[in-house]
Amino acid sequence: MERRTLFPGRVLPALLILPQLVLTGVFFLWPALQAITSSLEREDAFGTSTEFVGLDNFADLFGDPLYLAAIGRTLVFCACVTAIAMGVALVLAVLADTEIRGRAFYRTMLIWPYAVAPAMAAVLWVLMFHPQIGLVGAWLNRIGIAWDYKLDGTQAMALVVLAAAWKQVSYNFIFFLAGLQAIPKTIIEAARIDGARGVRRFRTIVLPLLMPTVYFLLVVDLVYAAFDTFATVYAVNGGGPGQSTQTLVLKVYLDGVVNANVGSSSAQSVVLMAGVIVLCALQFRFLGRKAAT
Amino acid sequence: MRRRMPALIPHAVLILAILLFALPIWIAVAGSTQDSAAIARGEVSLVPSLSGLGVYRDVLVNGSAGAGPVWRSLLVSAAMALAIAFGKIALSLPSAYAVTFFRFPFRMTAFWLIFLTLMLPVEVRLIPTFQVMSSLDLINSFTGLTIPLVASATATLLFRQTFLAVPDELVEAARMDGAGPLRFLRDILIPVSGANIAALFVILFVYGWNQYLWPLLVATDPKLDTVVISIVKMVGVDTATEWNKVMATAVLALIPPVAVVLVMQRWFVKGLTEGDK
């Protein structure tokens, strides 16, 4: 879509867009190109010279069982976070959308976790699930469940999944509620008169109309789980115990910043870049479909 | 009676959900007022004790093991969040205005270059961005903390959508009154986009306040610790974590972004659900 009414002039618009373009070039495009070029290079042991090595860094990466494990772990993590965050939000939004009183109140009370930083979500959940000081964690130990997310990898993973999903529910809830309220009441009413009730009405009438929102949130949540949860995972256990919560984003940071392996870290960055591009393409596909209907 | 029973179920589930969602915060609120040693023994109570409220003064002024005074880090966070929110709006609004209301060479190229940044979160260009910062001598500076986060594809897209929907009559009327492009922007376009700017402000303020990876990387000077960085440092202290202080800092760190979201809820929800899709 384009505007029909325009202003004349070429210099003014160029000046208006220039600051943003400069920042984009210096801090986004240039570093991204750098990531791509250094993913094709390797430094010698002393960091004094670099040589072009083609796709060697990528070959190493995909031949590394630790990296492959991290890919699998990240997929599981993203799937769990997305499923929990969307499932819980959908149930709550459906309940809040029924003609009950206090809808605005419920929305207000469920909206605020949106403002919680991913790192803060980790801290709050640690305070709850810490094996000694946490209300829930200490209780689990008292009733005989050996709970310590600092020692047990599965427990650590469960904790970061819950902390990450907890924060994202409110975002999904806002969108699901808006999507549900956009469905014309006459359609629901007609289904009711035809005798479709409860779960069946939801499955055959409401859910299909809600699918654009579902697709949209699916992509948003996957991007969130893959990238924005760095702080959540890092603040809980720094990726540990062992590598049990090391997701791909964490590995980029640990390999690049902590272990100073620029070539490998850059190759990992490029792999992630490809991941974001795929997710963005998916989003466009779904949005395109939505615009067409 | 038979018809009223089912209506109670949604209420019950929603209230349960609200309580579960608020539980982590309540634990922090109640715990912050209690004795650190008692918390460390796992004896945290869900009832706050009023006599422990002094901890807030204490962390604000003195900080806690692992991090400096919290007033300072709150100030850094606030400055960073405001700089990012206003910076993004100040850059994106003119950019969107340029690409929607004008025709100039490479217009769409420029638009797509900005758009590309959506696909380049800081996580995928971590090391090279750090290298750029260090060659510009921006490590450990407030500018370095904020400037790279100020370019925004999201805000530009959102403003573009708003501007595309501005009726032609409005533009023609303004032109008839002799308003040039800059006056049109200032006197008409910005005022009619007020609700969008407000919604965007909420989203961007929360985004800025909640940053973690970037400050962790680019600002190692404790003077530039944001409150989010500080609290993770406090928790990371291996021995003798002062739990009541950690909890008090958590509460203080949550108040500003939560308040912005709740106070501006109406615009925020509208802007989020109508604009971003």
Chai-1 contact restraints between the chains, C-beta under 6 A:
chainA,res_idxA,chainB,res_idxB,connection_type,confidence,min_distance_angstrom,max_distance_angstrom,comment,restraint_id
A,M1,B,L164,contact,1.0,0.0,6.0,A-B,restraint_1
A,R3,B,T100,contact,1.0,0.0,6.0,A-B,restraint_2
A,R4,B,D168,contact,1.0,0.0,6.0,A-B,restraint_3
A,T5,B,D168,contact,1.0,0.0,6.0,A-B,restraint_4
A,T5,B,V171,contact,1.0,0.0,6.0,A-B,restraint_5
A,L6,B,F101,contact,1.0,0.0,6.0,A-B,restraint_6
A,F7,B,F101,contact,1.0,0.0,6.0,A-B,restraint_7
A,F7,B,F102,contact,1.0,0.0,6.0,A-B,restraint_8
A,F7,B,P181,contact,1.0,0.0,6.0,A-B,restraint_9
A,R10,B,F104,contact,1.0,0.0,6.0,A-B,restraint_10
A,P13,B,A98,contact,1.0,0.0,6.0,A-B,restraint_11
A,P13,B,F102,contact,1.0,0.0,6.0,A-B,restraint_12
A,P13,B,F104,contact,1.0,0.0,6.0,A-B,restraint_13
A,A14,B,F104,contact,1.0,0.0,6.0,A-B,restraint_14
A,L16,B,P94,contact,1.0,0.0,6.0,A-B,restraint_15
A,L16,B,A98,contact,1.0,0.0,6.0,A-B,restraint_16
A,I17,B,S95,contact,1.0,0.0,6.0,A-B,restraint_17
A,I17,B,A98,contact,1.0,0.0,6.0,A-B,restraint_18
A,I17,B,A110,contact,1.0,0.0,6.0,A-B,restraint_19
A,P19,B,L91,contact,1.0,0.0,6.0,A-B,restraint_20
A,Q20,B,L91,contact,1.0,0.0,6.0,A-B,restraint_21
A,Q20,B,S95,contact,1.0,0.0,6.0,A-B,restraint_22
A,Q20,B,A151,contact,1.0,0.0,6.0,A-B,restraint_23
A,L21,B,A110,contact,1.0,0.0,6.0,A-B,restraint_24
A,L23,B,A151,contact,1.0,0.0,6.0,A-B,restraint_25
A,T24,B,L113,contact,1.0,0.0,6.0,A-B,restraint_26
A,T24,B,I114,contact,1.0,0.0,6.0,A-B,restraint_27
A,T24,B,T117,contact,1.0,0.0,6.0,A-B,restraint_28
A,T24,B,A151,contact,1.0,0.0,6.0,A-B,restraint_29
A,F27,B,P148,contact,1.0,0.0,6.0,A-B,restraint_30
A,F28,B,T117,contact,1.0,0.0,6.0,A-B,restraint_31
A,F28,B,L120,contact,1.0,0.0,6.0,A-B,restraint_32
A,P31,B,R125,contact,1.0,0.0,6.0,A-B,restraint_33
A,P31,B,P128,contact,1.0,0.0,6.0,A-B,restraint_34
A,P31,B,T129,contact,1.0,0.0,6.0,A-B,restraint_35
A,P31,B,V132,contact,1.0,0.0,6.0,A-B,restraint_36
A,A32,B,L120,contact,1.0,0.0,6.0,A-B,restraint_37
A,A32,B,R125,contact,1.0,0.0,6.0,A-B,restraint_38
A,Q34,B,P128,contact,1.0,0.0,6.0,A-B,restraint_39
A,A35,B,R125,contact,1.0,0.0,6.0,A-B,restraint_40
A,A35,B,P128,contact,1.0,0.0,6.0,A-B,restraint_41
A,L92,B,A17,contact,1.0,0.0,6.0,A-B,restraint_42
A,L95,B,P10,contact,1.0,0.0,6.0,A-B,restraint_43
A,L95,B,V13,contact,1.0,0.0,6.0,A-B,restraint_44
A,L95,B,L14,contact,1.0,0.0,6.0,A-B,restraint_45
A,T98,B,P10,contact,1.0,0.0,6.0,A-B,restraint_46
A,I100,B,P10,contact,1.0,0.0,6.0,A-B,restraint_47
A,Y106,B,L14,contact,1.0,0.0,6.0,A-B,restraint_48
A,M109,B,I18,contact,1.0,0.0,6.0,A-B,restraint_49
A,W112,B,V258,contact,1.0,0.0,6.0,A-B,restraint_50
A,Y114,B,V261,contact,1.0,0.0,6.0,A-B,restraint_51
A,A115,B,V206,contact,1.0,0.0,6.0,A-B,restraint_52
A,A115,B,P257,contact,1.0,0.0,6.0,A-B,restraint_53
A,A115,B,V258,contact,1.0,0.0,6.0,A-B,restraint_54
A,A115,B,V261,contact,1.0,0.0,6.0,A-B,restraint_55
A,A117,B,N210,contact,1.0,0.0,6.0,A-B,restraint_56
A,A117,B,V228,contact,1.0,0.0,6.0,A-B,restraint_57
A,A119,B,Y212,contact,1.0,0.0,6.0,A-B,restraint_58
A,A119,B,V228,contact,1.0,0.0,6.0,A-B,restraint_59
A,A119,B,V232,contact,1.0,0.0,6.0,A-B,restraint_60
A,V123,B,I231,contact,1.0,0.0,6.0,A-B,restraint_61
A,V123,B,V235,contact,1.0,0.0,6.0,A-B,restraint_62
A,V123,B,A250,contact,1.0,0.0,6.0,A-B,restraint_63
A,L124,B,P24,contact,1.0,0.0,6.0,A-B,restraint_64
A,L127,B,I27,contact,1.0,0.0,6.0,A-B,restraint_65
A,M128,B,P24,contact,1.0,0.0,6.0,A-B,restraint_66
A,M128,B,I27,contact,1.0,0.0,6.0,A-B,restraint_67
A,Q132,B,G42,contact,1.0,0.0,6.0,A-B,restraint_68
A,I133,B,I39,contact,1.0,0.0,6.0,A-B,restraint_69
A,I133,B,A40,contact,1.0,0.0,6.0,A-B,restraint_70
A,I133,B,G42,contact,1.0,0.0,6.0,A-B,restraint_71
A,I133,B,W243,contact,1.0,0.0,6.0,A-B,restraint_72
A,L135,B,I27,contact,1.0,0.0,6.0,A-B,restraint_73
A,L135,B,V44,contact,1.0,0.0,6.0,A-B,restraint_74
A,A138,B,G42,contact,1.0,0.0,6.0,A-B,restraint_75
A,I174,B,V269,contact,1.0,0.0,6.0,A-B,restraint_76
A,F175,B,T273,contact,1.0,0.0,6.0,A-B,restraint_77
A,A178,B,T273,contact,1.0,0.0,6.0,A-B,restraint_78
A,F227,B,P121,contact,1.0,0.0,6.0,A-B,restraint_79
A,F227,B,E123,contact,1.0,0.0,6.0,A-B,restraint_80
A,F230,B,L213,contact,1.0,0.0,6.0,A-B,restraint_81
A,A231,B,Y212,contact,1.0,0.0,6.0,A-B,restraint_82
A,A235,B,V232,contact,1.0,0.0,6.0,A-B,restraint_83
A,V249,B,E123,contact,1.0,0.0,6.0,A-B,restraint_84
A,V252,B,L126,contact,1.0,0.0,6.0,A-B,restraint_85
A,G256,B,L126,contact,1.0,0.0,6.0,A-B,restraint_86
A,G256,B,I127,contact,1.0,0.0,6.0,A-B,restraint_87
A,V262,B,I127,contact,1.0,0.0,6.0,A-B,restraint_88
A,S265,B,I127,contact,1.0,0.0,6.0,A-B,restraint_89
A,S269,B,V124,contact,1.0,0.0,6.0,A-B,restraint_90
A,L272,B,V124,contact,1.0,0.0,6.0,A-B,restraint_91
A,M273,B,V124,contact,1.0,0.0,6.0,A-B,restraint_92
A,V276,B,M119,contact,1.0,0.0,6.0,A-B,restraint_93
A,I277,B,M119,contact,1.0,0.0,6.0,A-B,restraint_94
A,C280,B,M119,contact,1.0,0.0,6.0,A-B,restraint_95
